[in-house]
Amino acid sequence: MVLLFLGSLRTTWIVALSIPLSVLAAFVGLYFAGQTLNIMTLGGLALGVGLLLDNSIVVLENIFRHRTRAAPAEAAAVGAEELQGALTASTLTTIAVFGPVVYVQGVAGELFGPLSLAVAFALLASLVVALTLLPMMAGRWSHGAGPDPAVAADPPPRPAGRLRSAARGVLDGFERGFDAFARTYERALAAALDRPGRVLGGSAAKIGRASCRERV
């Protein structure tokens, strides 16, 4: 998905590294918490894998946006700094959902306590990776001191094999399709904002019809 939306293989590799790094850091937290690798802790890590990429994708997308008008190192620093507060708050609110489970007594606590610890450690590790290691890699995995030429301007023509040409065709086609969707969404959003009464009235009518069907 990152490759489709950003069109950068290098950025995709940076995001992909966040999964093993966060999982390894979560193993360290589980070790010091006295937990072992069992079905519940591994289940917690599996549950957290889908959440591990969120912070990294948001940070790298913001860095990618700044790369159009700043040097790679500056774009990485500014892009990560802008989102550190929001990402920290978002991660902590997710951890707060699993936090009380640790204090549950009895069989339920023994079953779901390790799972909650695994999710919490994995999310904390993903936050640290997204705000420290990934901006460093995004700032160093670039050539030149100015804005990224792959973002700021069209790349110079170079010979490419069939696989590279096919991949570029898929990425270009996806970009054109997404741009068309974005324009359609922008027009629909503008129309909805210009007619708030109709939007709220239509939503209330649909909710009322749904309630009537449930009663019947």
Secondary structure, DSSP 8 states (H G I E B T S, - for coil): -HHHHH--HHHHHHHHHHHHHHHHHHHHHHHHTT---SHHHHHHHHHHHHHHHHHHHHHHHHHHHHTTTS-HHHHHHHHHHHHHHHHHHHHHHHHHHHGGGGG--HHHHHHHHHHHHHHHHHHHHHHHIIIIIHHHHHHHSS-SSSS-HHHHS--------HHHHHHHHHHHHHHHHHHHHHHHHHHHHHHHHH-HHHHHHHHHHHHHHHHHHHH-
